[in-house]
Amino acid sequence: MIRNRILMLSVFPAAIFLLGLVGRQMLQPSESRSLTRPLEDLPSRFGDFVATGDHEMTEGEEQMLRADDYIIRTYATTEGHEFGLYVAYYGKQARGASIHSPRNCLPGAGWEPVQHDRVLLTGSAVTGTINRYIVEHTSGRRALVYYWYEGRGRREANEYLVKWQMLRDGVFKRRSDEALVRLIFPLPEGWTEADSPGIDRVLVDVADAVDDHVPS
């Protein structure tokens, strides 16, 4: 009994110290991390897809987004295939300035998911999963949507896991920097997988390009 009490007394100060250290880290705000290069410097070509123009948000949309940098760019091939690239980067996430999941935004824009899968992106510099959606608009149009979260040396599709990783890195690394990457491929009527050549390669190239721009 006495021996157990002595052991508890010897462990108790260490436990208090550890809790205090964790608490101190939690009270310290995350540090803002800058991009290694601005998003506008992303490649103007991915395979057969060539950039056809960048698009800017309105002032009100930018205030709602509150990202440190973003890009909205369209890429197209000479055969008429195209995709829209959207990347929003936050050097530090906080209340009112954090990533908004496309899963919540798409329904508000008239799009509803028809199919959802998570895909392991192989052949890339960073191993990780991405979301793959087939969505349908109220007008009958369909699109293939890919999106994921890129940052701090990770690539992840699961929003809940992303939040946990952000909390953990905020405590132990004082970091919450992250980018949301989304690609939308409009689908023609009667589309099949064979009708969208080169998408797998484009996904890998875009993911690696964005990863080169965000801090590791």
C-alpha positions as CSV (number, residue, x, y, z in Angstrom):
1,M,0.0,0.0,0.0
2,I,2.8,2.4,1.0
3,R,4.7,1.4,-2.1
4,N,1.8,2.2,-4.4
5,R,1.3,5.5,-2.7
6,I,5.0,6.4,-3.2
7,L,4.7,5.4,-6.9
8,M,1.6,7.6,-7.3
9,L,3.4,10.5,-5.7
10,S,6.3,10.1,-8.0
11,V,4.2,9.9,-11.2
12,F,1.7,12.7,-10.2
13,P,4.1,15.7,-10.8
14,A,5.1,14.3,-14.2
15,A,1.4,14.0,-15.2
16,I,0.7,17.5,-14.0
17,F,3.7,18.8,-16.0
18,L,2.5,17.0,-19.1
19,L,-1.0,18.3,-18.8
20,G,0.3,21.8,-18.3
21,L,2.5,21.5,-21.4
22,V,-0.4,20.4,-23.5
23,G,-2.6,23.1,-22.1
24,R,0.0,25.8,-22.8
25,Q,0.3,24.6,-26.4
26,M,-3.5,24.7,-26.8
27,L,-3.6,28.3,-25.6
28,Q,-1.0,29.4,-28.1
29,P,-2.6,30.5,-31.5
30,S,-1.5,28.8,-34.7
31,E,1.1,30.5,-36.8
32,S,0.1,31.7,-40.3
33,R,2.1,30.0,-43.1
34,S,2.6,31.6,-46.5
35,L,2.5,29.8,-49.8
36,T,5.8,29.0,-51.3
37,R,4.5,30.5,-54.5
38,P,1.2,32.2,-55.4
39,L,-1.6,30.0,-56.8
40,E,-1.6,32.1,-60.0
41,D,1.7,30.5,-60.8
42,L,0.2,27.1,-61.1
43,P,0.9,25.5,-64.5
44,S,-1.1,26.8,-67.5
45,R,-1.1,23.2,-68.9
46,F,-1.9,19.8,-67.6
47,G,-1.4,17.1,-70.3
48,D,-3.7,18.1,-73.2
49,F,-5.6,20.6,-71.0
50,V,-4.5,24.2,-71.5
51,A,-5.6,27.2,-69.4
52,T,-8.2,29.3,-71.1
53,G,-8.7,31.9,-68.5
54,D,-8.9,32.9,-64.8
55,H,-12.0,34.1,-63.0
56,E,-12.2,36.5,-60.1
57,M,-14.8,36.5,-57.3
58,T,-16.8,39.5,-56.4
59,E,-15.6,41.6,-53.4
60,G,-18.5,40.1,-51.4
61,E,-17.6,36.6,-52.3
62,E,-14.0,37.2,-51.3
63,Q,-15.0,38.5,-48.0
64,M,-17.1,35.5,-47.3
65,L,-14.3,33.1,-48.4
66,R,-11.6,34.9,-46.4
67,A,-8.9,32.8,-48.0
68,D,-5.3,34.1,-48.1
69,D,-5.1,33.1,-51.8
70,Y,-7.4,31.4,-54.3
71,I,-7.6,30.6,-58.0
72,I,-10.5,29.8,-60.3
73,R,-9.2,28.6,-63.7
74,T,-10.6,26.8,-66.7
75,Y,-8.6,24.3,-68.7
76,A,-9.7,22.8,-72.1
77,T,-8.5,20.5,-74.9
78,T,-8.8,21.1,-78.6
79,E,-11.3,18.2,-78.6
80,G,-13.7,20.2,-76.4
81,H,-13.0,18.4,-73.0
82,E,-12.6,20.9,-70.2
83,F,-12.4,21.2,-66.4
84,G,-12.6,24.0,-63.9
85,L,-9.9,24.2,-61.2
86,Y,-10.6,25.9,-57.9
87,V,-8.0,26.1,-55.1
88,A,-8.5,28.1,-51.9
89,Y,-5.6,28.4,-49.4
90,Y,-5.7,29.4,-45.8
91,G,-2.4,30.1,-44.0
92,K,-4.2,29.9,-40.7
93,Q,-7.7,28.7,-40.0
94,A,-9.9,30.2,-37.4
95,R,-13.5,30.9,-36.7
96,G,-15.0,32.7,-39.8
97,A,-11.8,32.0,-41.8
98,S,-11.7,28.3,-42.6
99,I,-12.3,25.9,-45.4
100,H,-15.9,25.3,-46.6
101,S,-16.6,21.8,-47.7
102,P,-17.9,21.5,-51.3
103,R,-20.2,18.7,-50.0
104,N,-22.1,21.5,-48.2
105,C,-21.9,24.1,-51.0
106,L,-22.9,22.0,-54.0
107,P,-26.6,21.5,-53.0
108,G,-27.0,25.2,-52.5
109,A,-25.9,25.8,-56.0
110,G,-28.5,23.4,-57.4
111,W,-26.2,20.3,-57.6
112,E,-27.1,17.0,-55.9
113,P,-24.7,14.1,-55.6
114,V,-25.6,11.0,-57.6
115,Q,-22.6,8.9,-56.7
116,H,-19.7,9.3,-54.2
117,D,-16.5,7.3,-53.9
118,R,-13.1,7.9,-52.2
119,V,-10.2,7.2,-54.5
120,L,-6.6,6.6,-53.6
121,L,-4.5,8.9,-55.8
122,T,-1.5,6.7,-56.9
123,G,1.5,7.8,-58.8
124,S,1.7,11.1,-56.9
125,A,4.5,12.6,-54.7
126,V,2.0,12.5,-51.7
127,T,0.0,9.4,-50.9
128,G,-3.6,10.2,-50.0
129,T,-7.3,9.8,-50.8
130,I,-9.6,12.2,-52.8
131,N,-13.4,12.5,-53.1
132,R,-15.0,11.6,-56.4
133,Y,-18.6,12.7,-57.0
134,I,-20.9,12.5,-59.9
135,V,-23.4,15.3,-59.4
136,E,-26.5,16.4,-61.3
137,H,-28.0,19.9,-61.6
138,T,-31.7,20.7,-61.4
139,S,-31.4,21.6,-65.1
140,G,-30.4,18.0,-65.9
141,R,-26.7,18.7,-66.5
142,R,-24.1,16.3,-64.9
143,A,-20.5,16.8,-63.8
144,L,-17.7,14.8,-62.4
145,V,-16.3,16.4,-59.3
146,Y,-13.0,15.7,-57.5
147,Y,-12.0,17.4,-54.3
148,W,-9.6,17.0,-51.4
149,Y,-7.6,18.8,-48.7
150,E,-3.9,19.5,-49.3
151,G,-1.5,20.7,-46.6
152,R,1.1,20.0,-44.0
153,G,2.5,17.1,-46.0
154,R,-0.9,15.4,-46.3
155,R,-3.6,14.8,-48.8
156,E,-7.0,13.8,-47.4
157,A,-10.6,13.3,-48.5
158,N,-12.4,12.7,-45.1
159,E,-13.6,16.0,-43.6
160,Y,-13.7,14.6,-40.1
161,L,-10.2,13.3,-40.2
162,V,-9.1,16.6,-41.6
163,K,-10.6,18.4,-38.6
164,W,-8.9,16.0,-36.2
165,Q,-5.5,16.5,-37.9
166,M,-5.9,20.2,-37.8
167,L,-6.7,20.2,-34.1
168,R,-3.7,17.9,-33.4
169,D,-1.3,20.0,-35.5
170,G,-2.6,23.1,-34.0
171,V,-1.7,21.8,-30.5
172,F,1.7,20.2,-31.3
173,K,2.9,22.2,-34.3
174,R,0.9,25.4,-34.0
175,R,-0.2,25.0,-37.6
176,S,-3.6,24.9,-39.3
177,D,-2.6,25.9,-42.9
178,E,-4.4,24.0,-45.6
179,A,-5.7,24.2,-49.2
180,L,-9.0,22.9,-50.7
181,V,-8.6,21.6,-54.2
182,R,-11.6,21.0,-56.5
183,L,-11.9,20.0,-60.1
184,I,-15.2,19.9,-62.0
185,F,-15.5,18.1,-65.4
186,P,-18.8,18.8,-67.2
187,L,-20.2,15.6,-68.6
188,P,-21.9,15.3,-72.0
189,E,-25.2,13.4,-72.3
190,G,-24.5,9.7,-72.5
191,W,-21.1,10.0,-70.9
192,T,-19.1,7.0,-69.9
193,E,-15.7,6.7,-68.2
194,A,-14.0,6.1,-71.6
195,D,-15.2,9.5,-72.7
196,S,-12.9,11.4,-70.4
197,P,-9.4,10.4,-71.3
198,G,-6.4,11.7,-69.3
199,I,-8.4,12.5,-66.1
200,D,-6.3,10.3,-63.9
201,R,-3.1,11.8,-65.1
202,V,-4.5,15.3,-64.7
203,L,-5.5,14.6,-61.1
204,V,-2.0,13.5,-60.2
205,D,-0.4,16.5,-62.0
206,V,-2.7,19.0,-60.4
207,A,-2.3,17.5,-56.9
208,D,1.5,17.5,-57.2
209,A,1.5,21.1,-58.5
210,V,-0.6,22.4,-55.6
211,D,1.5,20.5,-53.1
212,D,4.6,22.2,-54.5
213,H,2.9,25.6,-53.7
214,V,1.7,24.9,-50.1
215,P,4.1,24.6,-47.2
216,S,5.0,21.1,-46.2
